[in-house]
Amino acid sequence: NALYTLTTHKQNETSKSDNNKETGEGEAHRSKLLPAYRTATHNVHGFSNYGRENMAKCRGKQENAKALVTKHDITFFQETKLLDRENRFFKTFLPPGFVPHTSSHTKFSAGVAIITSPLLNELYHQKVIPLPPSLKGNALCVHFEAKNGTHSFRALNLYLDSHKSETRISQLGTLIDSLSSNSHLIVGGDFNFVEDKFE
């Protein structure tokens, strides 16, 4: 798993001086206002509790997930392996005030979730950014807009295809075409890229 915080500007210019020329001092000022929130990412290898034999494993994963989210403001989960209608599943074990955002594929594969803490829910309006159907269960993007109007950012959770590098590259290309430029982007997930093909 990997976790990155990216800052991008128009025409992919990242220096503060260039940013001032392109977007003005106001945008440069806004870019300084993003707090350093506690963020974590974890591949759970399935929250699915279908069948009696899986229920005990699922309870253990729920306890681990609960322990992780309580220590962070933004938590990314991959390979949730849940159905669309089971967004309520997270609410059965998450502490009060934590909010789940999910994108599911099937109960056998993929699935991603972003869990936000009570602090973020108090400070930000949150909206899931629509993505192409081909990314269902593999990508989830949530836009955060500060309620005081000072700044915004996005959180992107990825679970890229685990079989073919061509598919992963295609998924990334689709993402790039689908997401507009934003000053701040927190990216986490399981990218399934390895340096050695035998890993």
N, C-alpha and C positions, 0 to 999 in steps of 0.2 A: 504494500500500500504506500501511497505517497500523498503529500499535502503541500500545496503551494499557495502563496498570496501574490497576485500579480497586479501591477499598476500599468494601465495602458492609456494612451492618449491618441488624439487624432493623428493619422498617418503613421501610427506605431512609434511616435516620438516619446521617449521616456524621460529625458532630462528636464529638470525643473525650468531651466531657462527657455528651452524650446517650447515647453508646455505653456509658459506665459505668453509667448508670441502667438501661439495657435488659439488658445482658449481664453486668455486674459487672466488677470490676477485673481479674479473671483474663483475660477476653477482650481487654480493652484492652492488657494486658501482652503477650498473644500477638501482637497486631497489630503490636507494635514489633519483633518478632523476625524478620520476613521480610527476608532480605538482598536487596540490589539486584543481581540476576543480570544478566549480559550477554545481551541478547535481540535477535534480528533477524528480519525477515520479508522474503520475496522470492517473486515470481511467476515461476516458471521457464518458463512457457508450454510445458510438455510435456517430461517425461523419456523419453517413449516412444522406443524404438529399434527399432520394428517396421519391417523393410525395410532393405535395404542403404543406401539414400540417407539414412536418418535416423541411422545409427550414428555418423558423424563429428560431427554436431551434438550428439548425446547425450553423447559423450565430453567435448566442450567444456563442456557444462552440468554434467556430473559434477565436473569439475575446479573450476569456479566454486563449486558447492555445497560441495565439500570445503573450499575455502578459507574459505567463509563460516562453516561450522559449527565449524571449528577455532578461530575467534575469539570464539565465543559459547557460552553455557551452554544456551540454548533457541533453536532456530531453527525458524521457521514457513515452510513451502513451500506454494504454491498452484499449481493447474493441473498437478499431477504427471502426470495422464493415464496412470495405470497400472492394472493389474488387481489384484484382491484378493490373488491368489496371489503377487504380486510384491513383497511386503513385504521379501523377501530381496534385492531389487534394490539397496536402499540399502546393504546390508552388503557389496556388491561394491566400493564405493568410499569408504565412510566410514572414518575413522581408527579404530583399535582403541579400544574402550570407549564409543563413541557408539551410542546406541540409537534406532531409528526407531519411531514410532507412526504408523499410516496409516489413512486412510479413502478408499476409491476408488469411483469411479462407473463409467466406461468408459475404454478406451484412447484415446478421442477427445475426452473432455471432463472438466472438473472434477478432483477429487482433491486431498486436502490431507495434509500430513505435519507432525509435530512431532518434531524431533531433539533428544535430550538429551545433555549432555556427561558424561564420566566423573565429574566432580565431583558433579553432581546424582544420578547413578545410585548413587554411594556414600552420599549423604546422605539420599535419599528413597526410600520405597516409591512405586511409580507404578501407576496403574490408569486405563484408558480408561473414561470415563463413557458408558454406552449412550445413544444419541440416536435419535429416530424415524427410520424408514427413508427418509422424504422428505428427510432432511438428509445422506444417504449421499453422500460425496464432496464435500460442501459445508461440513461442519463437523466438527471433531474437538476433544474436550475430554479433557484428561488431569488427573487428580487427583494431587497430590503431598503425601504425608504424611511429615513428618520422622521419621527412624528413632529420634530421641531423644525424640519425643513432644511437642516444644515448639510446633509450628505446622504449618499446612498451607496450600496454595494450589492454584489451578487455572489451567491454561493453555488458552485457547480459540483455535483457528485457524479462520478463516472464509474461504470463497470464495463470495460471494453471487452470485446469478443475474446474468448480464451483459446480459440482454435486456429484462426487464420490471421496473419499479419495484414493481408489485403483488406480484410473486413474491418480491422481496427483502424487502418488508415482511412478507409471510407467513412467510418463513423466519425472520426475526427474532422474530416472534410465537411461532412454534413453539419457538425456542430459549428464550425467556423462560419459557414454560410447562414446559419440560423440565428446566431447570437449577435446582437449589435454591440458596438464598442461601449465599454463602461469603464469609468475611472478605476474602479477597484473590483477585482475578481478573486475570490477564494476558491481554489480548485483542490478537490480531494478525491480519492478513490483507488480502485484497483485497476491499473492500466493494462495488466497482462503483457507487458513488454519485458523481455528478459535478454540479458547480454549473451547467454549461452543457451542454445536450443535444447540442451539436455537438462536444463534446470526445471 
